[in-house]
Amino acid sequence: MTHSHPNSLVFRQLSEGVSNTYTYILVCTASKEAVIIDPVLETVERDSKLINELGVKLLYALNTHVHADHVTGTGELKKRFPLMKTVLASKANAKSDVQVEHGETINFGRKSLEVRATPGHTNGCVTYVLHEDRMAFTGDALLIRGCGRTDFQEGSAQTLYRSVHQQIFSLPDDYSLYPAHDYKGLTCTSVEEERNFNPRLTKTEDEFIDLMNNLNLPYPKRIDYAMPANMVCGIYDLMDEKTRKTVEQSLNKQK
């Protein structure tokens, strides 16, 4: 990192195997200030080790939304990096250190992420855009050749369709898009690819709504404890006792 350009970015994409969640670490090399996006409880040890090895100052843990399929790692990260602040959209109506609105920016060193509200999967979904490096982190709003479900957690197919077209497909063609999940081993896509080849979002709005309303997907396995835990950013002290016990049991099973 010593010989890098002062405005360059260290970028790491990390995967969690059970929920197929991607976690991203972004570092401004000039300041060695960093953010982490969508950390997962089960991989906090791995992520913390990497952050320490990179020798960076972790400023923020950003969640793209309140996840239903895993418990966020932000609570555990806070124990290891006490100066780190948790970030969620204000529309998520959850507890976090920083609550962001559409159009705000999150700054780390010389880098800044623009917050774009992209509701539809949940009310509190946001996409974080790093314009300088032509990257966007889309959470569950837009997946690679897919999108997040809209059948629970304040979901709305019409809202999601408009969010993606207005806030993500309006970015330049060559912007790289990084989702919160992938189930087929794909890691990255682009605005141009998704605008042309996404089998759901190339449809008309009415066709998309009809498709999304008839997916008949199973109930998410972990939602009953993941949601309440994530509404408090995974911080144990703020969880109710039942949620805390379930989270602990789940973690113990993995050890």
N, C-alpha and C positions, 0 to 999 in steps of 0.2 A: 504493500500500500504506500510505501514511501515515495515511489517514483511516479505515482499517478498524476494525471492532470488535476489542477486544483478544483475544477468543477465536475470531476467525474464521480461516478456512482458505483458503490459496491452493491451488488444485487444477488440475493440468494432465494431460490425457490425450494421449499422443503415440503415433503409429503407425509401425511399421516394415513396409515393403511386401513384403519377400520372404517372411518367415515369418508375416506378419500378426499380429505381436506388439504388444500394448499395453504401453507403459511409463507409469508414473504418478509424478508429482512432487507431494508434499504438503508444504506449508509452514505452520507455526504463525506467524501474523502477529505475535503478541505478542513472540516471542523471535527470529523469523527463523531458526529451526532447521528443517531439512528432511530428508525421506527420499525415496528413489527406489525404486520397486518394479519389478522385472523389466526392468532396462536391457539393451539389445542392443548388441553390439560395434560393429556398422556405424553406429549412430546416436549414439555417444558424443560426437562433436564437437557435434552439434546440442544434445544434452542438457546438456553442459558449458556451452555458450554461454548457454543459457536460465538455468541455475542462477546463473551469474555476473551476468547481466543483472538477475535478481531480487534480487541482493545478499544471498543467504542462506548459511547455514552448513550444508553437507551432512553430517549425522551418520551416516546408515546407508544402505547399498544392500541392499535386501531381495530375495531371490529366493523365489518361491512354491514352487519345487521345482528339482531338477536337470533343466534343459530338454534335450530331445533334438533340437529342430529349429533351434536357433540357439546361438551362443556368447554367453554373458552379457557385458555390458559392465562388470561390476564390477571386473575387473582393470585395465582402461584407466582407469576413473574414479578408481581408487585412486592412479594416477600423478598425476592432476590435483588430487585432493583427498586428500592424504595422511592427514588426520585421520579420514576416513570409514572406518567399519567395515563389513565384509561380513557378511551374516546369512543363515543357512540353518537348517532344522530339524535337530536332532541326529540324527533318524531317517534323514536323507539320507546319513549316514556319509561326508560330504565335508569338505573343509578350508575353514573360514570363520573369521573373527575372532570371531563370536558364534554360538553354536549354541542355538537356542531350543527350548523344550518347550511342549507344549499347556498353555494357561492363563497363560503368561507375558505380559508387556506390553513393548512397545518404546515408549519415551517420546521425544518431540521437543517441547521447549518445554512448553506446557500441553496438548498433545495426546498421546494414547496409543493404540497399536494392540494389540488383544488377539490373541494367537496361538491359532488353533484348528486342531488336527490334522485334516486331511481326506484321509487316504491312500486309495489305490485306483487312481489313475493311476500314482503312484509311492508308495513307502513314506514319502517325506519331504515330501509335499505339505502345505502349510498354507494356511489362509485368514486374512487379516489384517482385523480388524474395528475400524472407527473408530466407536464407539458414539455419541459426541457429535454426529457429523455424519451418522449413520445410513447408513453406507457399509460395504461389505465387498469385499475384493479376493480373488477366488476361485481365481486361477491357472487350471490346467487341470481342476480337479475339477469345476467347473460352468461351462459356457459358455452363451451366450445361445441358448436352445432346443436345447441339446446338452450334451455332457460330453467329457472327455478319454478317449482310448482306454485299454484295459486289457489289451492283448495283449503287452506287453513291459515291461521295466524294473520288475520286481516288481508288475506290475499285477494287480488283482483286482476283477472286476465286483461281487461281493458286498460287498467292503470299500468300494468307491466309493459304491454305493447307500446303504449305512448312514451313511457319512460325510456325504453331502449331506443326507440326511433328518435326521440327528441334530444336525449342526453348522451347517448353512446354512439349511435350511427351518425350523429352530427359532427363527430370528431374526424380529423383527416384520415384518409384511407389507410395510411401506413402506420397508424398508431397500433402498437402491440397491446393485446388484451389478455389479462391474466385473471382467470375465474377463481372462485373459492373452492371449487371441486372439479374433478374429472374422474369418470369411471371407466375410461377406455385407454388410459395411459398417455393421453395428449396433454401437453403442458402449456400451450400458448396459441393464440390465434391473432387475427388482425381485424380492424374495422371493415376493411374491404371484403375479406373472406366471409365474415358473418353476415354482412349486408347482402352478399350474393348467394351464400350456400347454407345459411342456417335454415333447416327444414321447417321450423316453426315460424320464425320471424320474417321470412320472405312471403308469408301468406298475407292476405288482407286482414284488417282488424277483426272483421266478423268471423272469418274462417279461423283465426287464431283463438278467439274467445270460445268458439264451438269446440275446437280441439282440446283446449285446456280444461274446459268444463266436463270433458268426457274421458279423462285419462284413467280414472278409477285406481289411483295409486294406493298402496298400503299405508296405514298409519305409521308415522315415523317411530322407530323402536325406542329411541331415547328421549322423546319429546317431554315426557311427564316429569323428568328431573332436569333435563338440559335447559328447558325454557326458564323455569324459576331460578336456576343457578345463573343463567346468562343475563337475567334481568338485573342482577346485582354484580355483573362483570366477573362472576366466578369467585367472588371474595367470600370465603367461608364464614367470617363473622357476621355477614349480612344475610346469609341463607337461613331459612327456617330449618328446624332440626331434622325434619323428614328428608328434605332435599339434601342436606349435608350428609346424612347417613347413606343415602343412595349413591351419592357421588363418591364417597369414601369406599363403599363396597365395590363399585365399578372399578375404581383405581386398584384396589387390592386384588381383584380378579386378574388384572393385567400383569401383576408383578410375578 
